[in-house]
Amino acid sequence: MLGDILSLISMIASIALICFLAYFVTKKMGANNLFSNQSEGKMRVYDRLILAPNKSLVVVKIAERWLVLGVSNENISLITELDAEQSKLWLEKEQISSNFTDVIANIINKKGGK
């Protein structure tokens, strides 16, 4: 009888420990998420547009380069690199809230007009 109670207590303690560890690990990994805008370094994700399940467009700044990337489960493809004029749209976006599709449409229209 006492052995059964100790076994139950140790099982509950083990489950609690596993839950705590799972919570701690997911919190730690969440802080390092690819799409986290918390980055203070040379790399930053500015926006993401989900096109389909597991497929999206992402605007990133790496050092002084601005890139539009196509992201899927299989790969990451460079769609285009933004020039200084186009990147100003994203810097302005930080100051005033703008719609991702409007910014992409402006970039496409400007590229088509060249």
N, C-alpha and C positions, 0 to 999 in steps of 0.2 A: 504494500500500500504506500509506504513512504517512498519507495523507489519509483513508483508511478508518478507521484507528485513532483519529485525532483526531476524526473524525465520531462514532465510537462513544463515545469518552470524553465529548464534549460532550453527546451524547444521554443518557448515564447521569447526568451532572451535572444536566441539565435535569430529568429525572425525579425525582432526589433533591430538588432545589429545590422542585418542585411538591408532593411528598409532605410536605416540611417545612412549606411554607406552608399546606397543607390541614390538617395537624395543629395548627398554631398558631391558625388561624382557628376551627376547631371547638372548641378548648380555650377560646378567648376568648368565643365565642358560648355555650358551655355554661355558663359562669359567669354569664351574663345570662339564663339560661333562665327562662321564665314560672313554672315549678313549682319553682324553686330556693328552698329555705328558708334560704339564706345571707344574705338581705336584712337590712340593719340599718336601713333607711329606714322610711317610713310605710306601706308596703305589704308584705303577707306572705301567702303561700299556706299554710294550715294543713293541709289535707288534700284528697285527690282520690279519687273513686270512679269507675272506668271502668265505664260502663253497656253500651257496645257499641263496636265499632270507630269511632274518631273521635268518640265522644260520652261525656261525663263530667260529674259534679257536682263542683264545687270550692267549698271554704269559704275565703274570703279576709277579711283584715282590712285596711281602707284607712282610715288615720288612726284614728278611734275607731268606725268603722262596720264591722259584721260582715255579710257578704253570702254567700248561697248562690247560685252561678251555674251555669247549664247551659251547657256549652261543647261546640260541634261545629265541623266544618270551615266551615259556612256562617255561624254567628253565635254570639254570647254573650248569654244571656238571664238576667235577674235572676229567680230563683225566689222568694226571700224575703230580707228583712233581719232579722237576729236582734236581739232586744232584749238588754238587759244581763244578764238572768237566763240566757237561752239561751247567750250568749257565754261565760258562766262555765264552761260545759261544755268549751269549747275551750281555755280557759286551764288548766283542770284536766287536760285531755288532755296538755298539755305536761309536766306533772309526773308523771302516771301514764299509761302506755300504755293507750289505749282503742280500741275498734273503731269505725270510721267509721259502719257501719250502725247500731250501738247508739245513737250520739249522734244521728243523723238520726231514728231511731225515737222517741227521747225528745222531740226537738223537735216532731215531728209529733203525738205524743200530747198534748203540752202545748198546742199550737195547737188541736187538736181539742177539748180539754177546756174552752177558754175560751168 
